[in-house]
Each structure stands twice: as structure tokens, then as C-alpha cells.
Amino acid sequence: MSGSVDPIFKQIPKGSTCFLIWRIEKLQIVPLPRDQYASFYNGDSYIIYSASEPNQPGGMNVKEKPARALEQNIHFWLGSATSTDEAGVAAYKTVELDDFLGGAPIQHRETEGAESQRFRSYFPNGIRILQGGVESGFQHVSHVFIPKLFCVKGKRRPVVRQLPKVSWSNMNSGDAFLLQTKEAIFLWEGKTANNLEKLQAAKVSQQLKAESGAKSVIVFVKDGEEEQLQDIEKSLFEMYLPLKDRSQKKSASDYSDDAVDREVTHEIKLYRCSDDDGTLRVTEVKVGPLFQQDLNSGDSFIIDNGTRGIWVWIGKKASPKERIEAMRNAQGFIKKKGYPDHTQVTRVIDGGEPESFKSLFSAWKVKNETVGFGRQHSGGKGIAKISQSSFDATTLHEQPALAAKMKMIDDASGSKEVYKVHEFKLVEVPQQYQGSFFEHDCYVIKYSSSGPGEYILVYFWLGLKAKNEDRGAAALLAKELDDEVGGRAVQIRIVQGKEPAHFIALFRGEFTVYLGDADDSGYEPVKPYLLQVRGNVPEEARAFQVQRRAASLNSNDVFVLVGDSASFLWCGKGSTGDEREIAKKIAARDRVDCITVYEGQEREDFWSEIGGKEDYASDKRLASESTQKDPRLFQCSNATGILRAEEIVNYSQGDLVEDDVMLLDIGDTIFLWFGKDSNKEEQQGAVLMSTKYLASDPSGRDPDTPILVIKQGMEPPTFTGFFGVWDRSLWSNNQTFEELKAQMIGEQPILSASAITLIQTNGVDFESAKKHPIDVLSEKDQDKLPADVNPSMKEVHLNEADFQSIFKMDYQAFSELPLWKKTQLKKNAGLF
């Protein structure tokens, strides 16, 4: 692009946090007054610029201040009735702004009614979408009040949408609506509207009242109970929404909010955009799953995630034309594919990808990111090593962020009960066999933490070859243990091979998984067998049975070979002394006396017991690259029969809403949080819902990822640590809809005299009535009066000066007179 830039953009404080909005007026960008920042007219187009510190929320509460690093986002918002020219200017100016800022910001295309969660997160009190626009002259001051009907949607940050007209046909029983008249604001509660949306509607009604000068009365109306309103309230309500027309109301909402329907899909596609030959071409590269190496810095790419959104990725070496045309190409792509026009489009640059983009890929490695110890499923950023001498469990309670990072609520030194699932019952495992697990079985472990803050964990471990009925029984029996402690436990589903750090630590170096079934005792392995041992300290050590042959050996580990006539402890050259001691401990538990042999010094009877010499892995084990994902929070619902997962951007504890089921995805673990008022059916299907969530992830997630179920008020530090500051008293201070409703009703005055007068005059209002000269209104023949004049209310059609001249008072004083007095004055003036 050329160096020219709109002068208005030069006012942006570079290198500082800020939040700015411009509107397109007569094809020019004009700063929006700050008191209008949350209101958008459907006939207009807007540009929104957010610059915040990394991982901090942007939006209206951001204060301008210098920052070392910035997270920059540019959105252009298109109203449903905006002109093509205005939309084009918004898109073009967004590119111009992006270029002025060095190409670093992420670009988003937003459309009315399908705003992204990031966009909505900028406005803590929600957004208001109004009818009109610049061309319709909405900004001109008018003293004529026009009644309005609003639909309120959204549990956290509501979208308040002004509907085209006040009519039952625009209403439904699934939402909350606000009818704003001059005298009153009616909050109409749809029968199936959820309590949080009704709570938001109540708060919005208070805002509307404050904006109108606090003169309005707020009246609550229940769907189907309109007749129970007081006579005056009912009469005023019927002036705008006649009860005889209620049949026009819909039973449910036909306006979908911006929750994302995540269905099981493997159809994510990657397309390359290139202009190597001077002509821009878009060609399909592959169908998912996608990998980071599929992208090439020399080109730009389109990631097609269907109606869930289109992403444009711009390589560092992409041509200027590819950068400029990126968003336009994506919009053309949407039309070509037949996707809805409101499909979200986001443009990201090479090296500046947000987590929501990275999550589309099976693995994503950030350059210069710290490399971990590999994922043996001790968990990514989890405990690479826990030193007994330096590990202090109390630290985890004092520092929940550390607990969350280490995946440890304590040092696993609390009390535990270990049960095996047998014939749909729990059979307690004897102490000497605790730590031995068999792949054909399922186990339930109840753990009570030590130290400050008592937590109860109920693990249910599923062997890879366990019967389905045992798997189902394990889940049910785990819930029964939870019920026994009043629902205070955290339920954790674990699939063999995916054990989290804390679970491993429970068994102090004796966690062992055996192939097949136990012997007749039900607890001991069938001889002969070969165990591979890995881990330097008891808190992270584990052993697992492998095929008894030399090819199973690995120079990096220690193996326990239990033979028919002799048993051996084989020590690979890359193993450590700590691993050897742990292997000896496991052998002692299995009551096996082992002969220690070292790699390269094996005896003949060793090779005889293992089945002969073979080649085996002898290369030094390399550390694998960390692909830890940033945590992401979703609000989940299956109310429509389809899993709906709505991501909460820049989340905090306040986003955990009491009547929701929430899903916190930290990459190698899924947390399910049950609000105390959440739907019981959703709770019961929560684990299935989370497995569908994993299956629907286009990056190809492991379906056996551990799932933890947590109840509101019982959150362990391994969960709270992902939310920054955690306030245990937060929910106790929250007001319910019914509590707020009762408070508002108690504070409400009665309807004003002007409202009563309005009802008596069949809705003819002095301010809104069409004005006529006195000589026109003095006409006695009703047929000769203008069509918009009410013959019985001629005085409201006078302008203020004429009214004062004739009646020697203003209309307000006149309206408060008794009816007989008003009638006499009108007769004297020739207006009766």
C-alpha cells in the first residue's frame, strides 16, 4: 500500500493500550462519541480498534497507557441495513489501519447478530443494536417519543436488539423482551426464557429508565399472564400490544445467538492463495487434520472451518497484494461456498496467531518456546520432576496458579481407598496390591487431600480392554461415592495410559499396568511377564507390562523380567540409579527376587528367559517439543439436541455462571464445571458431551484425554489457578432474577398522571401528536378535520405557544385537572 493514511488514524496512541470506535458517515470515518460506544445502528458500518496488554481483556474499560507488548485487534462491523458503499469503505479502511499499524493486528469481519465473543467481550454491559442509521437521520434531536420493542439475549454480555416495530409477531416465548413507552417499561418474560437472560433484561430496563430521566415505571409481565396486570398497566400495555393479537407470537426464538454449533467433523480444509503468475489463485491443499508445517511463509492460506468460521493466514513473505486482498478473498470464498453471509472471517499473520487459530491444528510449536520432557502423559507443562526435598504441598493452596501448572492439588500424601469394579459392585483392593492395575479391569479410587482446604477426588480408571458394562458401572459407582459425601467430590475419568500426575503420585512409585487379567486371586499378574519402568522419583514413576521379548527393551529404561525359573532387573545404559531403585521396589511388591544385569553384560539365562536375542531401541531418547495449549473456557449446552460450545474470551471467575455447565480445556485435561443451578440433564450427559467436544475438535484431539468433573464451590487449586484471582465469596453476593425483580417492584412508583391521561385519551399524546393551527382545529364538522386529528382531543394538536396562549397554562398542568374542568376550558376555547 502507499504511505498515505487517513489523518484520523494518526491520532491513535502508538505503543499504548486503547479502545476506539469510528462510524462510516457519508463514506468518511468519523470518531464515535464515547457515550455511544455500546450502541450500533443497523443502517451503519463501524470500525473498532482494541489494543490491550497480552492476555488481558480489551474494550471499554481499557485505560490508555504505554505497554511493552500489545494484543491488537481490528473489527469492522456491518449492520444488516448498511449500504454496500459504507460496508466497502469499512473494509478498505480496516486494511488501511492495519497497514498503518505495521500489519500486526488481527482483523475480524463482524455482522449484525453474529458478533464474535471477542467483540462482545469489549462491552461489559452488552451492546445495543438500534434501528436506523446516518442516512435516516437518527442523530437529529427529536422531542417526539417513539415506543420501542427490544429483545434481550445473552447470559453474560447481553445483546439488546431493537426490533423493526412493536408487534406480537416479533416476539416469542423463548426470550425476554422490553417494551419501552414514555410512561413505562414493560419487561415481558417469555415462558422458556432462561433466568440469566431475564436478569440481564431487568438490568437493561434500569438502564433505559435512567436514560429517560428516571420518569418511567418498570412493569414485569409474565408470558400468558398479561390479564393479571393492574387495570391501568394492562390498558397501557394493550395500547401497544393488544392481547387479541397474542396469537401472532412465536413459541420459540428464531434468532440464533452466536454460540457455535460444534458437530463431529473432519472436513476442515486448507487452501493456498498465491499470485505467483500475476493472477491470484485459490487452490485446495488438503482436508484435515491440519499441521503447522502445512503453512508456508511465502504464501497466504485460507482455513475453511465451514459455518464455524473462515480464517485467513498471511505468511511473512506473502506479497503485498495477498495481504491487501486477504479479507476480500475470504468474503468471496464464503459466497462461492454458499455459507451464510454472517460467517465470521478472521485474518491473522504469521507469528501472531491467537490460540483459537492454533487450536485448529494438531500440534503448534511456538518458536523459542521452552521444550519439556516429552509427553509420557505426565502432562505437558505438568511435573517434569518433583523433588521430595523441595516439594511443599501448602504452597499449592497458597498459590493456585502453581497448582494448576503442576496439575497437583497436594503432594498426594492424603488418604486413599482403592476399589476394583466386580459384578457392578466395588470390591476394596488389599493394601499390598494397591498400585497394580489390569487392562481388562476398571477401578475406582477415592482420595481425601491433606493439609489446608480438604478436597475429595474420585478417580475412575478404565482399562483399555475392559468390558463396556464395567466401564459404565465404574462411572455410576464413582458418582455414588460422590453422592455419599454430599456431591463435594471432584470426579475424574481416566483411560489407561492417560494418567495425570496426581494420580501417579498416589502410588509412590508402585503404579503398574499389567496386560490381560489377574491370576485366580484377582490381584497378582500371571507369570512370566516383562515390565518397563520409567521415572526418577516415586511421585512420577510408573511401570507397564510389555511383550516378553528382547525387541521390547530400550536402552533408556529399566526392565523387570519375571521368568519361569529366574527373574532379572535389566538396566539400560541410559537409565538412572533412581529408576533402578524404583524397579526394585516394584519387584519386591510382586514378591520377586531379581538378579541385576546391565546392558551389554547379560547372562545366557537372561536371554533364555526373554526368548532370545533381538535388536531393540538403543538411541538416546530425545525430548519432544511442547505443544501445550493455552487454556480455553466454553459454556456448553445441549438444549437444542446438538452440542453448543460458546467460547468465553479473556475469561475470569465471573464467567462461571451458576446455571451453566462450563468446559475448561487446558490441552491435556478437560475440566467440566457444574454450576449449582445447571440443568440436571446436561450434568448427566456432561462426560459424553465433552467426548463429543474432543471428537469435534478439528485438530484431531485424543479422545481419551482425562476429564475432571467439578462442582461449584468445591473447586480445587488445580482448577482455580487458571482464573487468576479467585474469590470464594463471589457467588454469595450475586442477586438472582427473582431477588432483583422483588427489589425493583418494591421501589416502583405508581404510573404517572400522564400515563392515566394517555390511556383515557386512547393513546393520543401531546408530544407525539401532529400539530395544526387553531383555526383548523376550531372546525366543528368532524369530517372536515385532518385525518390525523382526534376530534375529542383537539387540544393535543396545538403547539406549545398556542396552548399556553389559549389555556394560560402548559399541557402538563392542564392534564392534571379534573375532567369536568378540562371539558369546560375546551368549550370556552371552541375546541370541544
Secondary structure, DSSP 8 states (H G I E B T S, - for coil): --S---GGGGGS-TTEEEEEEEEEETTEEEE--GGGTTEEETT-EEEEEEEE-TTS--STT---EE-SS-EEEEEEEE-TT--HHHHHHHHHHHHHHHHHTTT-SEEEEEETT---HHHHHT-TT-EEEES--GGGTTTS---S---EEEEEE-SSS-EEEE-SSS-GGG-BTTSEEEEE-SSEEEEEE-TT--HHHHHHHHHHHHHHHHHTTS--EEEEEETT-GGGS-HHHHHHHHHHS-GGGGGGSBSS--S--S-EE-------EEEEEE-TTSS-EEEEEEESSB-GGG--TTSEEEEE-GGG-EEEEE-TT--HHHHHHHHHHHHHHHHHHT--TT--EEEEETT---HHHHTTBS----TT----S--SSSTTTT-S---TTT--HHHHHH-HHHHHHHT-SS-S-SEEEEEEEETTEEEE--GGGTTEEETT-EEEEEEE--SSS--EEEEEEE-TT--HHHHHHHHHHHHHHHHHTTT-SEEEEEETT---HHHHHTTTT--EEESS---TTSSS--SSEEEEEE-SSTTT-EEEEE-SSGGG-BTTSEEEEE-SS-EEEEE-TT--HHHHHHHHHHHHHTT---EEEETT---HHHHHHHTS----B-S------------EEEEEE-TTSS-EEEEETT--GGG--TT-EEEEE-SS-EEEEE-TTS-HHHHHTHHHHHHHHHHH-TT---TT--EEEEETT---HHHHGGGSS--TTTGGG---HHHHHHHHHHH-----HHHHHHHHTTT--TTTS----HHHHT---GGGS-TT--GGGGGGGS-HHHHHHHHSS-HHHHHTS-HHHHHHHHHHTT--
